[in-house]
């Protein structure tokens, strides 16, 4: 019995000595690295009264009444474009576009406005960058002020968390600005 007790004591002492190591430290926080390919732009043109350039990594869906959903499958995001003809209602269209943006002021940290003017192409508009945990991070409208009016906004298929989607939001923001800058009326 004494031999058994000595063996148990030796085994327990051995395990205690063997298991003593440095203190366990938590791993440092890791950061998700999201790299997106350099955007390649292609012309988009159909029977609608406008054309523009879009990222070739995006897919156009639901072409209905010149409204589109430009989807980014890898980023789980969509730019929704809406076209409306101007029929002596430019003030209402402008007001509705601005209202849509400022509905996000509850969740937004701030909203940056960037006017866009291209008198040569008769394209005038506003680009909105919505910072914070709002449902949409970028919106815009463009018009020729007499015949055509287009709005665009991007939505991600995830709970709004600006820190997490910032790289994708920035990438798509550049695509939206390119769309505005290359838009031509027919």
N, C-alpha and C positions, 0 to 999 in steps of 0.2 A: 504494500500500500504506500509505503514511504517512497519506493522507487517510482511509483506511478505519480505521486504528488510532485516529485522532483522533475520528472519528464514534463509534466504539465506546466510547471513553473518555468522551465528552460524554454519550452515552446512559446509561452506567452511573452517571456522576456525577449526572445529572438524576434517575434513578430513586432513587438514594441520598438525595438532598435531598428529593424528593417524599415518600418513604416514611417520613421521620423525623417522628414525631408523639409525643404524650405516651405515657407508659408505659401498657401495657394493664393494667387492673385487673379482678379478678374481680367479678362481679355480687354484690351482697349477697344473703344467704340470703332466700329468699321463704317465706312461710308460707301454707299452704293455708287458705282461708277456707271454712268449712262453715256455712252458715246453713240452719236448718230452720224450717219454718213453725210458727206457734203451734199447739199441739195442740188439736184439737177432739175432744171425747169423745162417744161414742155408747153407748147401753146394748146389752149383748149378753145375750141370753136364749134358751135352747132347752129341751130336755127334761131337762137335767142339774139336779141339786139345788142349783144356785147361779146367780147372775147377777152381772155386773160391768160397769164402763164400760171402754171401750178407745178408743184413738186411731183416728179414722176413716181415717187414712193407712195403717193396718195391715190385713192380710188374714188371716182365720182359715182354716186348712187342716187337714185330717185330723181331723175331729171323730170320735174313736173312744173309746168307753168314757169319755166326758167328759174326755178328754185332747185338747189342742189344740196346734197350732203357729201362733202369731201372728207372721206374717212382716212384715218391713219391707223391701220390695224395693229401695227407693232406698238403703238403708243396708247392704244385704246382711247382715241380722241376723234372728234368730228368737228369740222367747220360747217356750219349751216349758213347757206347763202339764200337770201330771199330777194326776188326781183318784183318791183311794183312799177307800173307805168305812172307817170305824173300827169294828172288831169286836174289842173288848178287846185291841187291839194298838197303842194310842197311843204307848206307850214305844218300841216298835220303829220306828214311823213317824217319830217325832221323832229317834231315833238315826240312822236312815238319811238323813234330810234334813240333819242336822248333819254326818254323815260325808261326804256328797256335797260340801258346801261346803269342808270342811277337807282334802279331797283336793287342793285347789288351793294349799295352803300352800307347796308346794315352789317354785312360780313366783311366788307372791304376795309383795308387799312387806309388806302387812298386810291384815287382814280386820276391817272395822268391823261391829259388830252393832247393830241398831236394833230393840228390841222394839216390837211393835205390839199394842195392847189396845183393843178396842171392846166393852165389856160389853153395851151396848144391842143390838148386832147379833150378839153372841156370836161375835165373830171375834177370835182371838188368834193371834199369830205372831211371826216374826222376819224382818227384812230384813237381808241381808248384802251389803255392798259390798266387793268384792275388788279391791284396788289392786295394780297391777303387770301383768306380762305373762302372766297366767293365761288359761286357755281361756274362762272366763266372768267377767264383771265384776260381775254382780248376780244374786243368788238370794234366794228367800224361801220361807217356808211359812206357811200359815194353817190354822186348824182351829177347830172348835167344841168340841173335846176329847171329844165323845161319838159323833158320827155321821160327820163329814166331815173330810177332810184333803187339802189342795192344795199342791203344790210348783211353783215356777216358776224358770226360769233362762234367761238370755239368752246366745246364742252368735253370734259374727260369723263370716262365711265368709272369713276371712283369717288370716294368721299373727298370733298375739297380739303386738301392739305398742301398749301402752297410750297412748303419746303420740299416735299416729296416729288411734286410734279414740275418744279421750276425748270429743270433742264428741258423737258418735253415742251412746256409752255413757251419757253424762250425760242425753241426751234420752230414751233408752229407760228409764233408771233412774227418771225421773220418771213415765213411763207405768206402770211396774211398781208404783210406790208408789200411783199413782192406782187401779190395779186392786185392790190390797190394801184401800185405804180405802173403795172403793165395793162391795166384795164383800158379797153378801147370800145367806144360806142360804134355801132354800125349805122 
